[in-house]
Amino acid sequence: MPLPSLDFGYAGKTAMVVGGGRGMGHITSLYLASAGATVAVVDNMPDRAAAVVTEITDGGGQAFSIV
């Protein structure tokens, strides 16, 4: 699903999304990455966080996980 480009001034900044491995946190992580932010995906399940990081980086964004 292609995401629209957003411009809320997040380019060059880091955004931390707690619960970023699923649900609304997952969607929020994708939107922030599409807006140019580097996303710190925080989740208590390493595999969920890693999957979101992979999705973001495969789409050309920057992300890392915190477990």
N, C-alpha and C positions, 0 to 999 in steps of 0.2 A: 504494500500500500504506500504510494508516494505521499510524503508529507509536505505541506505547504511551507514555504520559507517565511520565517518570522523575523522581525527586526525590533527587538526590545532592548537593544544595547548589550546583549550577552556576548558578543564576539570578543574573543580574547580574555574572557573571564572563566572562572571555574564555578560550576554549580554542583552542590551536593544534594542528591535525592535519596532520602531515607525511605526504604521500602521500594527501591528502584528496580527490584527483580521481578515484579509482577504487578498486574492491575494498573491502577492509576499512576503509580510510581514508574512503571515501565513506559507508559505513554508520555509521562512528563519528561522522562529521560530522553526519549526520542525527540520530542519537540524542542527541548533545550539544546540538544546537539544540532538540530536543524537550524537553530538560531545562531550557531557559531560558538556555543559554550563548550568547554571541556567539561565532561560530566563525570562526577564521582558517584558511581552507583553503589549505594550502601544497602546490603541485605544480609540477613543471618544465614542464608543458604548460598554457599559459594557457587554452585552450579547455575543458579538463577542469575546471580550478579554477572557471572562470566558470559552467559548467553546474551544478556543485554549489551555488555561491553562489545562483544563480537558483532552484534547487529549494528551497533553505532559505528564501529571502526570499519566494518565491511562497506558501510554506506559513505565512507569518507570523513566521518567525524572523529573526534578524539574523546576517549573515555578510559576510565580505570575503575577497578572495583575496590571496595573496602568491606571486609567481612568481620 
